[in-house]
Amino acid sequence: MDLIEFKRKFEHKKVIEEPNFVSPRPLVSVCVQTYQHANFIKECLDSILMQKTNFEFEILLGEDASTDGTREICLEYAENFPNKIRLYLHRRENNIGIGGSPTGRFILMTNLFSARGEYIALCEGDDYWTDPYKLQKQIDFLEANPEYVACFTNATILNETSNITKDFIKLKEEKTFKINEIIKKGGGFFPTPTLAFRNIIKEYPKFIFEVKSGDRALSLLLGDKGKFFFLNINSAVYRIHAQGIFSRNLFDKRKRNEINSNNIKLLKEFNSYTRSKYNGEIKDAISLLSKKILLNESWKNISRSNLLKSLKLKDMVSLLKTKAFK
């Protein structure tokens, strides 16, 4: 699906793009998606605007008709930084619902399709960057290593409720991730606000509009085109708060099962999209996810028989052993 088809299918009411004076040829496009982030969006935008680079970058700011003051803050920043920010004012009528819930997928895809840079970086409106040289370090690496399609770093997870922080990634040294490892991890192995990647996907398969985890789908599509590199620095804060999707799903067994079930769907769709190029790795990943669901023992809307059929022998044995010791 390209931009024209995307708009034809999902843009029921025209998105308003605020006039701006941003360079038509930036090297990097920073995509920011925000909704009901009045308490966070200033910190997010300030952290991007503070970046020190020897190249031009643009900020694509997608605001999804918030009612808490987020839109007014975005308008203020777009007015104050017309040479940096391209502001898209979205309408809820265009929201893409997935699994019966509204999502930010329309905003994300609008930003991705609209990005002019050779590279794209992501930062949700409730996260922020901490290293003023984050972009420079990542783009320097990608420019020097054309075989890599993406670069990410560590981040600090900040729990807004308990004020507890911890590292997102436990690795202590730099590492290359190839497609087999990306598949094994289901796609979700990096902190989203640290990802920078080559702007090489111009058309997207329809499943990216149907699965719950857009960044997991994106990482699989990118992994099919090259390697990921973990740059061992901490460059961002990934925020957990009451309004966040991750926070709402973290301790809910049924929600975790739904997420794992949706990730199985994503892997199957990706397998079909790549014409079974990674069939073995995908079957292993689906088996592991199936075991997690079976151990969780919450079956609403999930077929137990299909999960059991998906299990590899090693995961079946592991499941039985775990059950026996409970």
Secondary structure, 3 states (H helix, E strand, C coil): CCHHHHHHHHCCCCCEECCCCCCCCCCEEEEEEECCCCCCHHHHHHHHHCCCCCCCEEEEEEECCCCCCHHHHHHHHHHHCCCCEEEEECCHHHCCEECCEECCHHHHHHHHHHCCCCEEEECCCCCEECCCCHHHHHHHHHHHCCCEEEEEEEEEEEECCCCCEEECCCCCCCEEECHHHHHHCCCCCCCHHHCEEECCCCCCCHHHHCCCCHHHHHHHHHHCCCEEEEEEEEEEEEEECCCCHHHHHHCCHHHHHHHHHHHHHHHHHHHHHCCCCCHHHHHHHHHHHHHHHHHHCCCCCCCHHHHHHHCCHHHHHHHHHHHHHC
